[in-house]
Amino acid sequence: MAGALKNAYLLAYNLAQSAGWFFVLTTIISKYAATSSYSEAASAATPAVLFVQSLALLELVNSLLKIVPGSASSAFMQLFGRNAILFFWLYCSDLANGAVFGMYLTWSISECIRYPFYATSVFDSSPSLLVWMRYSAFAVLYPIGIAFECAVMHTSMPVISNLYPLTVAGANLTPMLSYVYAAYAYGVCGVALYRYMLKQRKKVLGRTKGENNGGDEKKRK
C-alpha cells in the first residue's frame, strides 16, 4: 500500500474508532446519570460496542498484511478474548448488568486513549502526555477489564449453560469448559499480553526519557 494511501486509511480508521468509543463512553455515562441504572446504561451502549468491536477485526488484517508494525498474535489474542465475551457469553445471554457496565466503561476509557494515540502516531505527532497515558493506563485498566469480563462470563453462565449444554454422562460440561477457557485466556494469554505491554512501556517511555535527558544535557552544554 502506497505511503500516502496507507496513512490516510490508518488515520480514517483510528479516528472512526476514537469517535465510536467516545460515543460508547458518553452513552453509558449519560444514560446512567439519567436513570441510575447499570443495566439500562449497558443496554443503551451495546449496539455501538458491537459495531466498533466488529470493526476492530481490521486490526488483525492490518497486522497480517504488515500495514502496521506490531505482533499479529497480540492483536489476535486481544480481539478473540473480547469478541468471545461480547458475541457469545454476553450477546447470547442478552445480559445487561453492573458487570457489563463496568466492562464497557473500562474498555471505552482504554480505547479513548489507544485510538487517538494511533491516530496521532500516523504522522509521528503524538503529544507526550498521550504517549505516557497509552503506555501507563493499561497497567490499571487491563486487570480491571479482565475482572469485569470474568464477572460477565460468570453471571451469564446459567443462561449459556441452558442454551448450549454439552452433556456427557448426564453432566452439563459447559460451565466447566467455560472456566477452563477463562483460565487459559486470562491466565496464559492475558498474562502474556500484559507482559508484552510492560516491555513496550519500558521500551517506549525509557527511550522518551533518554531523549529528554539527552536534550537537557545538550541545552546545558
C-alpha positions in Angstrom: 0.0 0.0 0.0 1.4 3.4 -1.0 2.6 5.6 1.8 0.1 8.4 1.4 -2.8 6.0 0.9 -1.8 3.9 3.9 -1.6 6.9 6.2 -5.0 8.2 5.0 -6.5 4.8 5.7 -4.9 4.4 9.1 -5.9 8.0 10.1 -9.5 7.4 9.0 -9.7 4.1 10.8 -8.3 5.3 14.1 -10.4 8.5 14.0 -13.5 6.4 13.4 -12.7 4.1 16.3 -11.9 7.1 18.5 -15.3 8.6 17.7 -17.0 5.3 18.2 -15.5 4.6 21.6 -16.1 8.2 22.7 -19.7 7.7 21.8 -19.8 4.5 23.9 -18.2 6.3 26.8 -20.6 9.2 26.7 -23.6 7.0 26.2 -23.0 4.8 29.3 -22.2 7.8 31.5 -25.1 9.9 30.4 -27.6 7.1 30.5 -26.5 6.1 33.9 -26.7 9.7 35.1 -30.2 9.9 33.8 -31.5 6.6 35.0 -29.2 5.4 37.8 -29.4 2.0 36.2 -26.4 0.0 35.2 -28.4 -2.4 33.1 -30.1 0.4 31.1 -26.8 2.2 30.6 -25.2 -1.1 29.4 -28.2 -1.8 27.1 -28.0 1.6 25.5 -24.3 1.2 24.7 -24.4 -2.4 23.4 -25.2 -1.7 19.7 -22.3 0.8 19.5 -20.0 -1.6 21.2 -20.9 -4.4 18.9 -20.2 -2.2 15.9 -16.8 -0.8 17.0 -15.6 -4.2 18.2 -16.6 -5.8 14.9 -14.7 -3.0 13.1 -11.7 -3.8 15.2 -11.2 -7.1 13.2 -9.4 -4.8 10.7 -6.6 -4.6 13.2 -5.8 -8.3 12.7 -5.9 -7.8 9.0 -3.6 -4.8 9.2 -1.1 -6.7 11.3 -1.2 -9.8 9.0 -0.7 -7.6 5.9 2.1 -5.6 7.6 0.2 -2.4 7.1 1.1 -1.6 10.7 4.0 -2.8 12.8 3.4 -5.0 15.8 2.5 -8.5 16.7 -0.3 -10.2 14.8 -0.5 -12.8 17.7 -1.1 -10.0 20.2 -3.8 -8.4 18.0 -5.5 -11.8 17.7 -5.4 -12.5 21.4 -7.0 -9.2 22.3 -9.6 -9.4 19.6 -10.5 -13.1 20.3 -10.8 -12.5 24.0 -13.1 -9.5 23.7 -15.2 -10.9 20.9 -15.7 -14.2 22.7 -17.1 -12.4 25.7 -19.1 -9.9 23.6 -20.6 -12.2 20.9 -21.0 -15.4 22.9 -21.4 -15.0 26.6 -22.9 -11.5 26.6 -24.9 -11.4 23.3 -26.3 -14.9 23.5 -27.4 -14.4 27.1 -28.8 -10.9 26.4 -27.1 -9.8 29.5 -27.1 -6.2 30.9 -26.0 -5.6 34.4 -23.3 -3.9 36.5 -20.6 -6.2 35.3 -21.4 -5.3 31.7 -21.5 -1.6 32.6 -18.1 -1.8 34.2 -16.6 -3.8 31.3 -17.9 -1.2 28.7 -16.7 1.7 30.9 -13.2 0.2 31.2 -13.0 -0.8 27.5 -14.1 2.7 26.4 -11.7 4.6 28.6 -8.9 2.4 27.3 -9.8 2.9 23.7 -10.3 6.6 24.1 -6.6 6.7 24.9 -5.4 4.0 22.4 -7.0 5.1 19.2 -6.2 8.8 19.5 -2.6 7.7 20.2 -2.6 5.6 17.0 -4.2 8.4 15.0 -1.6 10.9 16.0 1.2 8.3 15.5 0.4 8.1 11.8 2.3 11.4 11.4 4.6 10.8 14.4 2.9 13.7 16.2 1.7 12.1 19.5 1.7 14.5 22.4 4.0 13.3 25.2 1.1 13.1 27.7 -0.9 10.9 25.3 2.2 8.7 24.8 2.5 8.3 28.6 -1.2 7.5 29.0 -1.0 4.9 26.2 1.8 3.1 27.9 0.7 3.6 31.5 -3.1 3.5 31.8 -3.2 -0.1 30.6 -1.4 -1.2 33.8 -4.6 -0.4 35.8 -7.3 -0.7 33.2 -6.3 -4.1 31.8 -6.6 -6.0 35.1 -9.9 -4.2 35.9 -11.2 -5.0 32.4 -10.3 -8.7 32.9 -12.1 -8.8 36.2 -15.3 -7.4 34.7 -15.0 -9.8 31.7 -14.8 -12.7 34.1 -17.8 -11.3 36.0 -19.8 -11.1 32.8 -18.9 -14.7 31.9 -19.9 -15.9 35.4 -23.2 -14.1 35.5 -24.2 -15.2 32.0 -23.4 -18.9 32.8 -26.9 -20.0 33.8 -28.3 -18.9 30.5 -25.4 -20.1 28.4 -25.5 -23.5 30.1 -29.1 -23.9 29.1 -28.7 -22.6 25.6 -25.6 -24.6 24.8 -25.4 -27.7 27.0 -22.6 -30.1 26.4 -23.9 -33.2 28.2 -21.6 -36.1 29.0 -22.9 -39.0 31.2 -25.8 -36.7 32.3 -23.5 -33.9 33.4 -23.5 -30.5 31.7 -19.9 -29.6 31.0 -20.5 -26.2 29.5 -19.7 -24.3 32.8 -16.5 -26.3 33.4 -15.3 -25.8 29.8 -16.1 -22.1 30.1 -14.0 -21.7 33.2 -11.2 -23.7 31.6 -11.3 -21.3 28.7 -11.2 -18.4 31.1 -8.2 -19.8 32.9 -6.3 -20.2 29.6 -7.4 -16.9 28.1 -6.7 -14.8 31.1 -4.1 -16.9 33.0 -1.9 -17.6 29.9 -2.8 -15.3 27.0 -3.8 -12.4 29.2 -0.6 -12.6 31.2 1.5 -12.9 28.0 -0.2 -9.8 26.6 0.3 -7.8 29.8 4.0 -8.7 29.9 4.3 -7.7 26.3 2.8 -4.3 27.1 5.1 -3.8 30.1 8.0 -4.5 27.8 6.7 -1.9 25.3 6.2 0.6 28.1 9.8 0.2 29.2 11.0 0.4 25.6 9.0 3.5 24.6 9.0 5.5 27.8 12.6 4.6 28.5 13.6 5.9 25.1 11.5 9.0 25.6 13.1 9.7 29.0 16.5 9.1 27.5 15.8 11.5 24.6 14.6 14.2 27.1 17.7 13.8 29.3 19.8 14.0 26.2 18.1 17.2 25.1 18.6 18.7 28.6 22.2 17.7 28.5 22.7 19.4 25.1 21.0 22.6 26.5 23.4 22.7 29.4 26.3 22.4 27.1 
